[in-house]
Amino acid sequence: MKKTLLLAALIGCTCLTQAQDTFIETPDHKQPVAEDWKGVKNIRAAWGTSDIRYAWHSMPDVANLAKSETLTAWRGERVSTQAVIYSGVATDSLAPISFELSAFKSGRNVLPADAVKASFVRYVKTDSWNRADNGKGGGCGHRPDHTVYDSTMVADIIDPHAESIAMDAMSTRSVWVSCQVPADAAPGVYSGTLCIKAGKRSVAKLPLQVRVLEHTLPAPKDWAFHLDLWQNPFTEARYYNTPLWSEAHLEAMRPSMEMLAAAGQKVITTSIMHKPWNGQTQDHFDSMVTWIKNLDGSWSFGFDVFDRWVEFMMSCGIDKQINCYSMIPWALNFPYYDVATNRMQTVKAAPGDAAYGYDHCKDRSEKGLYQCAGVHCLAGAIGGHSAAGTAGAAVTMFYGNPHCCELDLFSNYEISILEERFADQGMLGIAGDVQLGADVVVDKGFIVVKKSA
């Protein structure tokens, strides 16, 4: 089995496979309701929908399943659906469930063999959102009462490596089927089948048609749609057990990032300080920039890791924008290496303080790096500077917070308050109270700083 981690921007599902050769799902503590499964004495299969996460040990809504399925796509588009397999009895260990896809033909025209793919959907453990009556207004956060916030198993992982899978009695499995229509495919209705098997025995043959229209979808790199799914390379180094930033680490991530680029991803996630959000994730973000205080009290910064990560992401096809996190961290503590003591130290500084840093984004821009990407420094500014991107008039968004944010401006900048989304630049601005002067103060709002060309 190939050890690859795949990530897909799919509605309702994550495409992710374990690095281990065998992916073992956590047992589902929810017991099936035998009455619901009464009359289902064998293995059955039908077409469902890509909009539903089918519960592991719940009887699917048979009334909303279909014997056949038709997908409609432009040339160059990817469309998906799900086949639902459900069984009242457990499968024999010698006869696990598997599937086969036929060729998809329209007259003499045939879709390439790799255009239509199918994968089992696997289950992961999750918990529920905080309730709105807990005093926190709902959403994520600490859940002290586990009797209220119980865990559940949800369909989430699209596993392209599992060739077969066993089924419990009174359980449901689904198969995610995707068709990437080639941009040069001839229009027409392409017909094929998904065959579900138990061992060598055919359980069901599900007809599938892909109706290809004459229209052609542009390549993902040309989409105006602004997709920004954050990446965490630190997690993947731990997951794949590879040295951080090694060639093995980067190549392990390449299939994920190329799939992300194919989904239209525009933004590279970078961290320019240690734990920009005070942790929160299992694998926290370390700084991709080395902060160094020299013997004479001056500061220098190492961008080796930052550059290696950004250049790798660009080689995967993600090259429109670089987001740098974060100049206003939760604790306002900035770790750095102190040459005088040969130790890591921490300085506490707030926006406007003399010790408040350096303009990393401006540094990368002025050195002529990343000419195809706008460098966006988020959640504030470094050194009181409003960092901007590269060639021409570059725009930087400052994501505000519920408090005032002061920005000390330099050079020729125009200040504007945005009240709508600009899809072509992926910016969202919400009007706030703005006071122009030596500083710009935005109260509970967002501003955009635009550097003149």
matplotlib code that plots the C-alpha trace (Angstrom):
import matplotlib.pyplot as plt

x = [0.0, 1.3, 1.7, 0.1, -2.0, -4.7, -6.8, -9.7, -12.0, -15.1, -18.5, -19.0, -16.0, -12.2, -10.0, -7.4, -5.6, -3.6, 0.1, 0.0, -0.5, -3.7, -6.2, -8.1, -11.4, -12.4, -15.2, -18.7, -20.2, -23.7, -25.6, -27.9, -31.6, -32.6, -36.2, -35.0, -33.1, -35.9, -36.3, -32.8, -31.3, -28.6, -26.2, -27.9, -26.6, -28.0, -27.1, -27.3, -26.2, -22.9, -24.7, -25.2, -22.8, -24.4, -24.3, -22.3, -24.9, -28.1, -30.4, -30.2, -33.4, -34.2, -36.9, -34.2, -31.9, -31.9, -31.1, -29.3, -27.5, -26.8, -24.2, -24.0, -20.7, -18.9, -15.7, -12.9, -15.2, -15.2, -18.5, -19.1, -21.8, -22.0, -23.1, -24.6, -24.1, -26.1, -26.3, -28.4, -25.8, -22.0, -19.8, -17.6, -13.9, -13.1, -15.6, -15.2, -17.0, -15.2, -16.1, -15.2, -15.8, -16.4, -15.3, -17.5, -18.5, -20.5, -20.7, -17.1, -15.9, -14.4, -13.4, -9.8, -9.5, -8.4, -11.2, -13.7, -12.5, -14.1, -13.0, -14.6, -15.7, -14.3, -15.4, -13.7, -14.6, -15.9, -18.0, -20.7, -20.6, -21.1, -24.8, -25.9, -27.2, -23.8, -23.1, -20.6, -23.0, -22.3, -19.5, -16.2, -14.4, -14.1, -16.9, -16.7, -19.8, -19.2, -22.7, -24.0, -21.3, -21.0, -18.7, -20.0, -18.5, -19.0, -18.2, -15.3, -12.3, -12.2, -9.7, -8.3, -6.1, -8.6, -9.5, -11.9, -13.6, -15.6, -19.1, -20.7, -24.2, -26.7, -24.2, -23.8, -20.8, -20.6, -18.4, -17.4, -17.4, -15.8, -15.5, -12.9, -14.0, -11.1, -11.2, -11.0, -13.7, -16.3, -19.8, -22.2, -23.7, -21.1, -22.5, -20.8, -21.5, -20.2, -20.2, -20.4, -19.0, -18.9, -15.8, -16.1, -19.9, -21.6, -24.0, -25.3, -24.5, -25.3, -25.7, -24.0, -24.2, -22.0, -23.6, -20.8, -22.0, -20.3, -19.2, -15.6, -14.6, -11.3, -8.3, -8.3, -5.4, -7.6, -10.6, -11.7, -13.1, -10.9, -10.2, -8.2, -7.9, -5.2, -2.3, -0.4, 3.0, 3.9, 1.1, 2.2, 5.8, 4.6, 2.1, 4.5, 7.4, 9.7, 12.2, 10.6, 11.3, 13.3, 12.9, 10.9, 8.6, 7.9, 7.4, 5.0, 2.9, 3.1, 0.0, -2.1, -1.0, -1.3, -4.9, -5.5, -4.2, -6.5, -9.5, -8.6, -6.5, -5.0, -3.3, -0.1, -0.4, 2.8, 3.5, 6.0, 6.0, 5.7, 2.1, 0.3, -3.0, -1.6, -1.7, -5.3, -4.3, -2.7, 0.4, 1.0, 2.5, 6.1, 7.7, 8.9, 11.0, 14.0, 14.0, 17.6, 18.7, 22.4, 25.1, 24.8, 21.1, 20.1, 17.7, 18.1, 15.7, 16.3, 13.9, 15.3, 12.3, 9.8, 11.4, 11.6, 7.9, 6.7, 8.8, 7.5, 3.9, 4.4, 5.9, 2.6, 0.6, -0.5, 1.0, -1.5, -1.2, 0.9, -0.8, 1.5, 0.3, 0.4, 1.5, -1.0, -0.9, -3.1, -0.5, 1.6, 4.7, 7.4, 10.1, 13.5, 17.1, 19.4, 23.0, 24.3, 22.9, 22.8, 19.3, 15.7, 14.1, 10.7, 9.8, 6.3, 5.3, 2.0, 1.3, 2.8, 5.6, 9.2, 10.0, 7.2, 9.3, 10.1, 8.3, 8.8, 6.4, 8.0, 11.4, 10.3, 8.7, 11.6, 14.0, 11.9, 10.7, 7.4, 6.6, 3.4, 2.0, 0.6, 2.1, -0.7, 0.3, -2.7, -4.1, -2.2, 1.2, 4.8, 6.9, 3.9, 4.3, 1.5, 3.1, 2.2, 2.7, 4.8, 4.6, 2.4, -0.2, -0.3, -3.1, -2.8, -5.7, -5.6, -8.0, -9.3, -10.4, -13.0, -10.6, -9.0, -6.0, -3.5, -1.4, 1.5, 1.7, 4.7, 5.4, 2.5, -0.5, -4.2, -6.7, -10.1, -12.9, -14.6, -18.2, -18.5, -16.5, -14.2, -14.0, -11.3, -8.9, -10.5, -10.9, -13.6, -13.9, -16.4, -16.7, -15.5, -14.8, -11.7, -9.7, -7.0, -3.8, -0.4, -2.0, -5.1, -7.4, -10.1, -12.6, -14.2, -13.8, -11.5, -9.5, -7.5, -4.2, -3.3, 0.2, 0.3, 2.1]
y = [0.0, 3.4, 5.7, 8.9, 11.5, 12.9, 16.0, 16.9, 19.9, 17.9, 18.9, 17.0, 14.8, 14.8, 12.7, 11.4, 8.1, 6.8, 6.5, 3.1, 0.1, -0.8, 1.8, 0.7, 2.6, 3.3, 1.0, 2.6, 2.6, 3.3, 0.1, -0.5, -0.6, -4.1, -3.2, -0.7, -3.5, -6.1, -7.6, -6.8, -10.3, -9.8, -7.2, -4.5, -1.5, 1.6, 5.1, 7.7, 11.4, 13.2, 15.5, 13.0, 11.4, 8.0, 6.8, 3.6, 1.6, 3.3, 2.0, 4.4, 6.1, 3.6, 5.8, 8.2, 5.7, 5.0, 2.1, 4.3, 7.6, 10.4, 13.1, 16.2, 18.0, 20.5, 19.4, 19.9, 19.6, 17.0, 15.6, 13.1, 10.9, 8.1, 4.5, 3.1, -0.5, -1.7, -5.2, -6.9, -9.6, -9.5, -10.3, -13.4, -12.5, -14.5, -12.5, -8.8, -6.1, -4.7, -2.9, -2.7, 0.1, -0.6, 1.5, 4.6, 4.8, 7.1, 5.5, 5.2, 7.7, 6.4, 8.3, 7.6, 4.7, 7.1, 9.6, 7.8, 6.7, 5.0, 4.8, 3.5, 6.2, 5.5, 6.7, 8.9, 10.0, 13.5, 15.4, 18.0, 21.8, 23.6, 24.3, 27.9, 27.6, 26.9, 30.6, 30.6, 31.1, 27.7, 26.8, 25.2, 25.3, 23.3, 20.8, 19.9, 17.7, 14.6, 13.3, 16.2, 16.3, 12.6, 11.5, 10.0, 8.3, 10.1, 9.3, 11.5, 9.7, 8.9, 6.0, 5.4, 2.5, 0.2, -2.4, -4.3, -3.9, -6.1, -5.1, -5.6, -6.9, -4.0, -1.6, 0.8, 1.6, 4.0, 4.3, 7.7, 7.9, 10.9, 11.6, 14.1, 14.9, 15.7, 19.2, 17.7, 15.1, 14.8, 15.9, 13.0, 10.6, 8.1, 5.0, 2.5, 0.5, 0.2, -3.5, -4.2, -7.6, -9.8, -11.9, -13.2, -12.9, -9.9, -8.2, -5.4, -3.7, 0.0, 1.9, 5.3, 7.8, 10.9, 13.5, 15.7, 19.1, 21.2, 23.9, 23.8, 24.7, 26.7, 25.0, 25.5, 27.9, 30.2, 30.2, 33.5, 31.6, 32.2, 29.0, 29.1, 25.9, 26.1, 23.7, 22.4, 20.8, 20.2, 17.7, 15.9, 15.6, 13.9, 11.8, 10.5, 10.2, 12.3, 14.9, 18.4, 20.1, 17.2, 16.1, 13.1, 15.4, 17.6, 14.7, 12.9, 16.1, 16.6, 14.4, 16.3, 19.7, 19.0, 17.7, 20.9, 23.0, 21.0, 22.1, 25.7, 26.6, 30.0, 30.6, 29.3, 29.1, 30.3, 30.8, 33.5, 33.1, 30.3, 29.2, 32.1, 30.9, 29.7, 26.1, 24.8, 22.1, 18.7, 19.8, 23.4, 25.8, 26.7, 29.7, 29.4, 32.5, 32.4, 35.5, 36.4, 39.2, 39.9, 40.9, 44.6, 44.5, 44.5, 42.0, 39.5, 37.0, 33.7, 32.8, 29.4, 27.4, 30.0, 30.0, 26.2, 25.8, 28.6, 27.4, 23.8, 24.9, 27.0, 23.9, 22.2, 24.9, 27.1, 30.5, 33.3, 34.5, 33.9, 34.4, 35.1, 34.3, 36.2, 39.6, 40.0, 36.6, 35.8, 36.2, 38.9, 36.9, 36.6, 33.9, 34.6, 33.3, 35.6, 35.4, 36.9, 34.2, 31.4, 30.7, 31.1, 34.1, 35.8, 39.4, 40.7, 43.5, 45.1, 47.0, 50.4, 49.4, 50.1, 46.4, 45.4, 43.7, 43.8, 43.8, 40.2, 40.5, 43.7, 41.9, 39.1, 41.5, 44.0, 41.1, 40.4, 37.0, 35.3, 37.7, 35.8, 35.9, 38.7, 38.5, 39.0, 39.6, 38.8, 39.8, 43.1, 44.4, 43.7, 46.7, 48.9, 48.6, 47.6, 44.9, 44.6, 42.2, 42.4, 43.6, 46.6, 47.9, 45.2, 44.8, 43.5, 42.6, 43.2, 40.9, 42.9, 41.6, 42.8, 45.4, 48.5, 47.9, 50.8, 50.7, 53.1, 53.7, 54.4, 55.2, 56.0, 54.1, 54.5, 53.6, 52.3, 50.6, 47.8, 46.8, 43.9, 40.9, 41.3, 37.7, 38.5, 39.3, 37.2, 40.1, 40.7, 44.1, 45.2, 48.9, 50.2, 53.6, 55.0, 57.8, 59.1, 60.8, 59.6, 56.2, 54.5, 53.2, 50.7, 49.8, 46.4, 46.4, 45.4, 47.6, 47.1, 48.9, 49.3, 50.3, 52.6, 51.3]
z = [0.0, -0.9, 2.2, 1.1, 2.7, 0.4, 1.0, -1.2, -1.1, -1.3, 0.1, 3.3, 3.1, 3.7, 1.5, 3.9, 4.3, 7.2, 6.8, 8.4, 6.1, 8.0, 8.9, 12.0, 12.8, 16.3, 17.4, 17.2, 20.7, 19.2, 18.9, 15.9, 16.5, 15.5, 14.7, 12.0, 10.3, 10.4, 6.9, 5.7, 5.7, 3.1, 1.6, -0.5, -2.5, -4.2, -5.2, -2.5, -2.6, -2.0, 0.4, 3.2, 5.7, 6.1, 9.7, 10.4, 12.3, 11.2, 8.5, 5.5, 4.3, 1.6, 0.1, -1.0, -2.5, -6.3, -8.6, -11.1, -11.1, -13.6, -13.1, -15.3, -15.8, -18.0, -19.7, -17.2, -14.2, -11.4, -10.2, -7.4, -5.8, -3.3, -3.5, -0.2, 0.9, 3.8, 5.4, 8.0, 8.5, 9.0, 6.1, 6.2, 6.8, 3.6, 1.6, 2.3, 0.4, -2.7, -5.9, -9.6, -12.1, -15.7, -18.7, -19.4, -23.0, -25.2, -28.7, -29.8, -27.2, -23.9, -20.8, -19.7, -17.2, -14.5, -15.1, -12.8, -9.4, -6.4, -2.8, 0.5, 2.9, 6.4, 9.9, 12.5, 16.0, 16.6, 19.0, 18.8, 18.8, 22.1, 22.8, 22.6, 26.2, 27.8, 28.2, 25.3, 22.5, 20.9, 18.6, 19.6, 22.9, 26.1, 26.9, 30.6, 30.8, 28.7, 29.4, 27.3, 24.6, 23.7, 20.9, 17.7, 14.6, 11.3, 7.7, 6.8, 5.3, 1.6, 1.5, -2.0, -0.8, 0.8, -1.8, 0.4, 3.7, 6.2, 7.3, 10.7, 11.1, 10.7, 9.3, 6.4, 4.2, 1.3, -1.7, -3.0, -6.8, -8.6, -12.3, -13.5, -17.0, -19.3, -20.7, -24.2, -23.7, -26.5, -25.3, -24.8, -22.2, -21.0, -19.4, -17.0, -13.9, -10.3, -9.3, -5.6, -4.6, -1.5, -2.0, -5.6, -5.6, -7.3, -4.9, -7.1, -10.4, -10.2, -13.5, -13.7, -16.4, -16.8, -19.1, -20.5, -21.8, -24.5, -22.0, -20.7, -17.2, -16.9, -15.2, -11.4, -11.5, -13.6, -11.3, -9.7, -6.8, -3.7, -1.8, 1.4, 3.3, 5.9, 5.8, 8.8, 7.7, 11.3, 11.6, 8.5, 9.6, 12.8, 11.0, 8.4, 10.9, 8.7, 9.8, 9.6, 6.3, 5.0, 1.3, 2.6, 4.5, 1.5, -0.9, 1.5, 1.4, -2.4, -3.3, -0.8, -1.9, -5.6, -4.9, -3.0, -5.9, -8.2, -6.0, -6.7, -3.6, -3.8, -0.5, 1.2, 5.0, 6.8, 10.5, 11.3, 15.1, 17.6, 18.4, 16.7, 18.2, 21.5, 20.3, 19.9, 17.5, 18.3, 16.4, 17.1, 14.5, 15.1, 13.5, 9.9, 10.6, 12.9, 15.2, 16.3, 18.7, 17.9, 20.4, 19.4, 20.1, 16.5, 15.0, 12.2, 10.8, 9.0, 6.2, 5.2, 6.4, 5.2, 1.7, 1.5, 2.4, 0.1, -2.8, -2.3, -2.2, -5.4, -7.1, -6.2, -8.1, -5.1, -5.9, -5.7, -2.1, 1.1, 4.4, 7.4, 10.9, 13.2, 14.2, 17.0, 18.8, 21.7, 24.4, 22.7, 23.6, 20.9, 21.3, 19.8, 20.0, 22.1, 20.9, 24.1, 26.3, 23.7, 24.8, 23.6, 25.2, 25.0, 24.6, 25.5, 23.1, 21.9, 18.7, 19.0, 21.4, 20.3, 20.6, 18.3, 15.7, 12.1, 8.8, 7.6, 4.6, 3.4, 3.7, 1.4, -1.0, -1.3, -2.0, -5.1, -3.9, -4.8, -7.6, -8.4, -4.9, -2.8, 0.7, 3.3, 6.9, 9.0, 12.4, 12.6, 11.5, 12.2, 13.4, 13.0, 9.2, 6.9, 4.8, 1.2, -1.7, -4.7, -8.3, -9.0, -6.6, -3.9, -1.4, 2.2, 4.3, 8.1, 9.9, 12.8, 16.2, 18.7, 20.0, 18.5, 16.3, 15.6, 12.5, 12.1, 8.3, 6.2, 2.5, 0.1, 1.2, 0.5, 3.2, 2.4, 4.3, 2.4, 2.9, 0.5, -0.7, -3.7, -5.1, -7.5, -4.6, -1.9, 0.5, 3.0, 4.7, 7.3, 8.0, 11.4, 13.0, 11.4, 12.7, 10.3, 11.6, 12.6, 13.1, 11.7, 14.4, 13.5, 16.2, 15.8, 12.1, 9.2, 6.9, 3.8, 3.2, -0.4, -1.4, -4.4, -7.5]

ax = plt.figure().add_subplot(projection="3d")
ax.plot(x, y, z, "-o")
ax.set_aspect("equal")
plt.show()
